[in-house]
Amino acid sequence: MNTQLLIIDPQNDFMDIPEEVRKNMSGNSLVPFEPGLPVTGSWDDSLRLGQFIKKHSKSIDGITVTLDTHQQYDVAHPMFWINDSGLQPEPFTIISSDDIKSGKWKPVDVSITQRMIEYTEKLEEQGLFPLCIWPYHCLVGTQGYAIVEPILESLLEWETLRRTRFAPVTKGHNPYTEHYGAFFAEVVDPQDPTTTLNNRLIERFQKADLILLTGQALSHCVNRTVTQLADNFGEENIKKLVLLEDTCSPVTGFEDAAKDFIERLTKRGMRCVKSTDIVSVNNEFVIK
């Protein structure tokens, strides 16, 4: 049996890391590390996932880790936008196409105003998440970009045991489109191949017999990544999908999006189990 584990965005900026741990992360600094966009429950999720990987390393044939990859100038970060008073939007501000048309918010690069109107219109027309301004997070080269320690430790142990490497997949570096899902951006930029459907990644999972799913956040990047996978690798393959529901949590305020995602995908064949409901027998998984 070919078992693949897909871990979505297990990065420090998404983790509600306890203060005592954050102090140790800060080295000589007196100020503890502050995650950019911590998801409530995510630290405990990471501990459970790390334990799961260590316990079942011999049964996991491949691990793919997606990494949210941004810089400060990004369509979903405050720096990208300004109002008539010269102010940037506060985090969690929603910007609609009407807001841009009316001048309530405008890109600092006014030459792309029409592009941003069309971008937000496409989000609205397709029923996708509206443009949300997030706190700065997962900036390339920062401590927040790194994989959280309990998961990283288990990945390194798995590599040592299996004499192989986990596969990192970056997403989100294009500044003009959000990229919640790992397989393609919310709105594809035809000039940027990194925003289009990642067929090689789809093929990796088509070859698997079992695909274990986890990561942060359940409401957004897990939701969109798994939905994109289900929509593009054949309806008959959805039964291979198993969400480890006790290792991922939604962004506060977006619990309904997470609930809707699970309902939609379970109706199509995805299974949801706790990480403790899976056992290994002769290095193959058995789900209780």
N, C-alpha and C positions, 0 to 999 in steps of 0.2 A: 504494500500500500504506500502510495506517495502522499505524504501529509505535509502541507505547507501552512506556515503561520504568517499572517499578515498583521503587522503592528502599525497602526496609523498615528503618526505624529506624537511619539512618546517623549516629548521634549520638556526641559525644565520650565519653560515659560507657561506651559499648560498645567503645571502641577501645584497643588496646594501643599507645598513642602512645609513641614513643621519648622517653627522658628529655630529650634536648637540645631536642626540639620542645616538650615540656611546660614546660620552663623559659621558653622564649620566650612561651608562652601565659600565663604567670603575671605578666607585666608587671613591676611593681616589687617583687612579692613574692619573698622568698628561697626559698619553698617551691614546688616544681614542682606544677602541676596534677595531681591524682590521679583517674583515671577511676573511677567507682563500680563498674562491672561489666565490666572489659575482657575481650574475647574474644580468645584467642590467635590471632594471624594476621590480625586485623581491620585493622590499620594498612596492611599490605601489600595486603589486599583493597581498601582505599579508594584506594590509589595506582593499582592496576590499573583500578578502576572510573572514577576521574577521567580517566585517560588514554583509556579507551574512549569516554567521553562526548565528550571534546574531539575525538577522531579521527572520530567518527561523528555529530556534531551535526546535520548536514544530513539525516541519515536517521532521526532520532528525532523523531516528530511531537508526542509529549506525554510529560511526566514527572510521575509521582505519587510523592510522598515521604511516607511515614508517620512520625509522631513519637510515640514513647513518652512519655506525659505524666502525670507523677505529682506528688504532694506527699508530705511525710514520713508523714502519717497515711494508711496504705494497707494493705489486707489482706495484702499480700505484703512489708511492711516491718516491722522489729522493733518500732517504736513501737506498733503496733496490738495487740500481745499481751503477756501477763505470766504468770508462774507464781506459786505460793504463796510463793516467797521474794522476790517483787517484782522478779524479773529478767526482762529481755526476751530473746527467743530470739536465738541467734547466727545470722548469715547462713548460708544453705543448710540450716537446720533444716526438716525436713518435718513438717507438722502434719496429722494425720489426724482424721477425725470422732471416732474413739475417744479421741484425745488430748484433745479438747474435752469429750467426755462424761465422761471420768474426772477432768477438772479439771487435767490435766497442763499444758495451756495454756488460757488464757481471754482473750477480748477485754477490753481495758481498759474498754470500755463494756459492762458485763455485761448490759445490756438487749438486746443483739443476740446473746446466746449461742446461742439456738435458731436464729436466722438463720444463724449461722456453722456450726452442726452440719448444717443442711440444705444449706448451700453446699458444704461439703466432701463430704457424702454424694453430691451430684450430680456432683461431679468424679470421685469413685470409681466411681459407677454407670455413667458414660458413658465410662470408660476414658481420661479426660483426664489431663494432668499433675496430680499431687497438689499441694496447696498448699505451695509452697516459699517460705521467707522469704529474700528477696534483700537484698543490700546496698542502701542508699539509692542510687537512680539516677534520672536524667532528671527531676530536680526542676525544676518550672517556674521560669524566670528564672535558673537557674544556668548556669555555663559547660559543665557536663556535658550540658545539654539541647540545646545548639547542634549544628548539623550540622558534622561533621568537615571541616576546611579543604580537603583535596584534592578532596572531593566537592562542597563548597559552591562552590569556585572554578570547577569545571567547570559547575555548574548556572547560575551567574551568566553565564558565557561563552555557554552555550546560550541563555539568555534574550535576551542582547544580539544574538546571531546570528539567532534566530528571531522576534524582536520579540513575545515572548509571556512567559508565566509558568509556572513549574512549580507543581503543585498540592499544597500541604501538607495532610495528613490527620492529625488528632490522634486518639489512642486511649489509653485507660487512666486517664482522670481520675476515674472512679467509684471510690471507695475500698473498695467492698464486693465487687468481683469482679476477677479478673485479666483481662487483655485482650491476650493474645499476638497474636491475629489482628486484622487491620485491619478486617474486615468485620462482626464482632460479638464480644461478650465471651464468655469461657469459660462463664459462667452469666449469662444475660440477666436484667437487672433491669427488670421491666415498667413501673416508675415512671420509668425513665431511657431515653429514645429513643436516646441515644448508644451504648447497649449492644446494641441490636437490629440486625438485618440492614440494612446500608447498601446499599439497592437502587440508589441513584444511582451509587454507586461500581461496583457490579456492571455496570450498564448501560454505564458508560464503557469497560469492558474487553470487553463483548460486541460493541461496535462496531469493535474493533481486529482487524487481520489477523494481527498478531504482537505478543506480549507478552513482553518481556524482564524477567527476575526476578533480584533481587539484594538484599543487605542483611544485617543481623545480628539475631539469631544464627540460623544455619542450623537448629539443633536446636529452636528455640522459635518466635520470631516469624515467621521465614521459613516454617518448617514449617506453622504454624497458618494464616498468611495465605494461602498458596498452596492449602492443603487446603480452606479455606473458599471460596476463589474457585472451585476445581474443582468443589466440591459444589453450587455455586449458580448457575453460568452455563451449564449444559448440557454433557453429556458430549462432544458433538461439538466443543466449543470448546477442550477440553483440549489438542488438537494445536497450538493457537496458543502454548502456554506453552513458553518456553525459559529454563532456569535457567543463569545465568552462574556456573558452579560454582567458578571461581577468584577470585570476588569476594565470597564469603561463607564463614563458618566456624562450627563449633558451639561451644557452651559446653563447657569442659573437663569431662569426666565424663558428657556427654550425647551422645557421638559416635554411639552406637547409635540414638538418636532421629533424628539427622540421616540416618543410613544407611537406616533404615526409611522415612523420609519420601521419600527419593529413589527407593527401590525401589517404593513404593506408587504414586507419581505417574508414574514412567516406564512402569509397566505400564499405566497409563491413557492414556498418550499424550504426556506431557511429555517434552521433550528436554533433555539436560544437555550443555553445551558449555563450552569455555574462551572467555573474551572474545576471545582471539586467533584463534579459529576462525571468527569472523564478519567478513565483508568487506562493504564498500559498493560497489554497482555502480549508477551513475546514481541515487544517493541512495536506493537501496533495499538492504536487507540480503540477503546470500547467506550461508547457513550451510554451511561446508565439510563 
